[in-house]
Amino acid sequence: MLKILRQSVEALLATAFALMFAIFVAQIVARYFFNAPLTWTEEMIRILYIWIIFGSVGTIVAWRDHVSIDFLLLATRGHLRRALMLVSRTCVLVIFVISIPATLDYLDYMRRIPTGVMRLPTGLVFGVYMVFCVGLPLKLAIDIRRILSDDWDDAEDNL
């Protein structure tokens, strides 16, 4: 079930990326071949980019693929490494969970403000941030559970 959900999200995000590219090409064709630039394309590309980035990081990008300063973690092994991984992931998880009510409040406020060209509610544009704020802690909780399990091996853990 989780595999099917992951593949569906990947397909949706790949489709959004293809759509973003097609809109970009349409803007170039309209501007340089027909001398009639489209006003909505730049804004739509920005919106799709925001959805692609926050949607993917909040759902399918693994913890090890995030940019991090991990020289201390890489220098340790065994129980110390496990403890550092638990502390770091728990801190990030707690920070995101604490931020959810304020984020919901801000998105509620932003839904009243329309975007510049397409007049979409800005809260809708940035609503994908809630996917990120919920998805990342869920992924961290799964990772913490894996680290706490008896079969965890730091030699096999690729961060």
C-alpha positions in Angstrom: 0.0 0.0 0.0 2.8 2.4 0.9 4.6 1.6 -2.3 1.6 2.3 -4.4 1.1 5.6 -2.5 4.7 6.6 -3.1 4.6 5.7 -6.8 1.4 7.8 -7.1 3.0 10.8 -5.5 6.1 10.4 -7.7 3.8 10.2 -10.8 1.9 13.3 -9.7 5.0 15.3 -9.0 6.6 14.2 -12.3 3.4 15.3 -14.1 3.6 18.6 -12.4 7.2 19.0 -13.4 6.3 18.1 -17.1 3.5 20.7 -16.9 5.8 23.3 -15.5 8.2 22.7 -18.4 5.4 22.8 -21.0 4.2 26.1 -19.6 7.8 27.4 -19.8 8.1 26.3 -23.4 4.7 27.9 -24.2 5.9 31.2 -22.7 9.0 31.2 -24.9 7.0 30.3 -28.0 4.4 33.0 -27.3 7.0 35.7 -26.6 9.6 35.1 -29.3 7.6 33.6 -32.1 4.3 35.4 -31.8 5.5 38.5 -29.9 2.6 38.0 -27.5 3.9 37.1 -24.0 1.5 35.3 -21.8 1.0 37.0 -18.5 0.0 34.0 -16.4 2.9 31.6 -17.2 5.5 33.0 -14.8 3.2 32.9 -11.9 2.0 29.4 -12.7 5.6 28.1 -13.0 6.3 29.6 -9.6 3.3 27.9 -8.1 4.1 24.5 -9.6 7.7 24.8 -8.4 6.6 25.5 -4.8 4.2 22.5 -5.0 6.9 20.2 -6.4 9.5 21.2 -3.9 7.4 21.1 -0.7 5.4 18.2 -1.9 8.4 16.0 -2.7 10.4 16.9 0.4 7.4 16.4 2.6 6.5 13.0 1.1 9.1 11.1 -0.9 12.6 12.6 -0.3 14.6 10.4 2.1 16.3 11.9 5.2 19.7 11.0 3.8 19.0 13.0 0.6 18.5 16.3 2.6 21.4 18.7 2.7 22.9 18.5 6.2 26.0 19.3 8.2 26.8 15.8 9.4 30.6 15.7 9.9 30.1 15.0 13.6 27.6 12.2 12.9 29.9 10.6 10.3 32.8 10.7 12.8 30.9 8.6 15.3 29.8 5.0 15.5 27.6 2.8 17.7 25.6 4.1 20.5 26.8 7.7 20.2 25.8 7.8 16.6 22.4 6.4 17.4 22.0 8.9 20.2 22.9 11.8 17.9 20.6 10.6 15.2 17.7 10.3 17.7 18.3 13.7 19.2 18.5 15.5 15.8 15.5 13.8 14.3 13.5 14.3 17.5 14.3 18.0 17.6 13.2 18.5 14.0 10.1 16.5 14.6 9.1 18.5 17.7 9.8 21.8 16.0 7.6 20.9 13.0 4.7 19.6 15.2 4.8 22.8 17.3 4.7 24.9 14.2 1.6 23.3 12.7 -1.0 25.5 14.5 0.8 28.8 13.6 1.2 27.6 10.0 -2.6 26.8 9.8 -3.4 30.2 11.2 -1.1 32.0 8.7 -2.4 30.0 5.7 -5.9 30.9 6.8 -4.9 34.6 6.8 -3.1 34.2 3.4 -6.2 32.7 1.7 -7.7 36.2 1.7 -4.8 37.6 -0.4 -4.9 36.8 -4.1 -1.9 36.2 -6.3 -0.9 39.0 -8.7 -2.0 37.7 -12.1 -4.2 34.6 -11.7 -5.9 35.9 -8.6 -5.6 32.6 -6.8 -5.8 32.6 -3.0 -2.2 32.7 -1.7 -3.2 30.3 1.1 -4.0 27.8 -1.7 -0.6 28.4 -3.3 1.3 27.8 -0.1 -1.1 25.2 1.2 1.3 22.5 0.2 3.5 23.7 3.1 1.1 21.8 5.3 1.9 18.6 3.4 5.5 19.4 4.3 4.7 20.2 7.9 2.9 16.9 8.4 4.8 14.7 6.0 8.3 15.4 7.3 7.4 14.6 11.0 5.7 11.4 9.9 8.9 10.4 8.0 11.0 11.4 11.0 8.8 9.3 13.3 9.2 6.3 11.1 13.0 6.9 11.0 13.1 7.3 14.8 11.3 4.0 15.1 13.8 2.3 12.8 16.7 3.7 14.8 15.2 2.5 18.1 14.6 -1.0 16.7 16.8 -3.9 17.8 18.0 -4.7 14.3 19.4 -1.2 13.6 23.0 -1.3 12.5 25.0 1.9 12.1 27.3 0.2 9.6 24.4 -0.3 7.3 22.7 3.0 8.0 23.3 5.4 5.1 22.0 8.4 7.0 
